[in-house]
Amino acid sequence: MAFPELTTKRLKLTELNYGYTRQLYDILSRRNVMIYYGFDPVDSYEETARVIESYRTDFLTWSGIRWAVIYRETGDCIGTIGLSDIRFSCKRAEVGFELHPDYWRRGIISEALLQVLRYGFMELGLFRIGAVTYPDNTASNSLLKKIGFQYEGILRGYLYQRGESHDAYSYSILRTDK
């Protein structure tokens, strides 16, 4: 199956490939981006390439799909967004994203997320899309609620980062919620 491209007024969501390694490194190596990501900042282009390879493998096995978020005005990769843990038999997946700090608070992820939700529900036939966040990640928590995700509760000790287990907030949106 060909990798699906999604577009919005300002964005192109396209296949994440090695041509984006330098731009993705600039995002994933930043502590202020990775603090709520679930793993530590990358420290090399090689490690960034392994992240890209992991996302590509997920797509080939249909366990996930991760798009490069391209800002159409500049052609720059400014982040990624995608669905992981896709379970077609259960009609569910989880969404995740990150964005370069220069583009925070501009509605970029909201714009991309609406397209990804549409794709997940309409094209993949999913019924439920979940999200997991750190409780202190107020920006993502607010964004998810604004989009229509429902807060479900706390997953105790669910995330492991920097040598410690952390609680997580669980959110979901159903196809019937829209």
N, C-alpha and C positions, 0 to 999 in steps of 0.2 A: 504494500500500500504506500502511496506517495505521502510525504509529510504534508499535513494541511497547513496552509497559510491563512491567517486571519488578519483583517485590517480594520482600522478605525480611522477617524478623521486625522489623528496625529500619529498613529502608530501602525507599524507592521509587525505582526507576530510571525516569526519564521523559524525554520530549523536552526537549532543551535549547532554550529560547526566550529572547527578549529580556527577558521579565519577570525573568530571573535575572541581568541584566547587572550590577547593583550587587553582588550576592553573589559572582558570578564574578570581578568586578574585585578584590574584597577578597582573593581567593585568588591570582589570576594576577599581581597587582602585588607580591607578596611575593618577595623574593630567595630566602628559605629554601625556598620551594616551587619556584621556577623554576630554581634552580641546576642541577638535573638534568633539566630538562624538554626542552631542545633549542632553546629560544629565550628571549630576554630577557624580563624582567617587562614587562607592559603598563603604559602610563603614562596611560591615559585610558579613560573609558567608551566612547568611540568606537572605540578599538582593541579593547576587549573585545567590542563589538558585531560587529566584523569577524571575530573569532575564532568567535563564535557563528554568524555567517553562513557561514563556511567549513565548519563542522560540518554545518550544515543542507544546504548544497550537496552535501557528501559523501553524505548520506543520499539526497537526490533522485537522485543519479547511481549509487547503490549501490556507491560506492567506500569508504564508511565509515559507521559509526553511532556516535554519541556520546550517552550518556545524562547527564542531570543526576542527581547523587546527592543525594536528598532524605532528610534525617533525619526520619523519620515523627513522632517525638515533638514536634518544633518546627516542621516544615514548611519548614525552611531548606535551601537548596542549599549543600552542604558540599564539593562537588567534582564531578568528572566522570570517567567511565570509558567506554571504547569500543573498537571495532575499526576499524582503518584498513587501507589497502592491501588491501582485500578483493579476492581474485582467485577468483571462482567457478570458472573453468576449471581452476584448480590446487587448488581446495578449501583455500585458506589465507588468513590475515589476521594482522595484528599487533595486540596489545592495548596500550593506554596508559591512564594514570590520573593524577589529582592530587587532593589532599585538603587542606582547610584544616588548619593545624597544631593547632588546638584539638581535632581529632579523631584525631590521629596516635596510634598504638599502642593502639587500641581494637578492632582486628579489623574495622574498617569496610571497608577495601579487600578483605580476604580474603572477606568476606561478599558484597560486590558482584561480585568477580571470579569466584567460583564460579557465580553466576547468568549472567554474561556468557559464561563458557565453556560452560555448558549450552546457552545460546541459540545460540552459534556452532556447536557440534557437532550439536545435535539439530534446531534450527529452520532454520539456514542450510546444514546439510550439510557444514560444513568438516571437514577431516581434521587440519589443522595450524594451531595458533595460536602465533605467535612473540612475543617481547618483546625489546626492546633497552634496555639500561641503561648508565649511566655506571659504570665500575668502582668509584668511590668511593661509590656510592649503596647503602650496605650494607643499609638498610631494605628497598628494593625487591628487591635481590638475595636477601635472606633470605626475603622474602615469596614470591617466585616459586618458590624451591626448596621451601618449605613446602607450597605448593599442588600441587606435582608437576611443575613445569617442569624440564627438563633443561638444564644448562649446555652450550652447544655450542662456545664459543670466543670469541676476541677478533676484532672487526671493526676493523682498523686505520684510523684517521682517518675513521671513519664518521659522527661527529656534528660539526656546526659550530656553535659558539656563542661569543659574545663575541670575535669576530674570530679564532678559532683552531679548528683541527681537533682532535678528541678521539677516542680509542679508545672502543669500546663492547663490552660483553658481550652475547652473543647467547644467548637461551634459547628453548626451544619445548616445547610439550606437544601430544601427538597424541590424537585421539579414542580410540585403542586403549590409551593409557596409563592411563586411569581404571579 
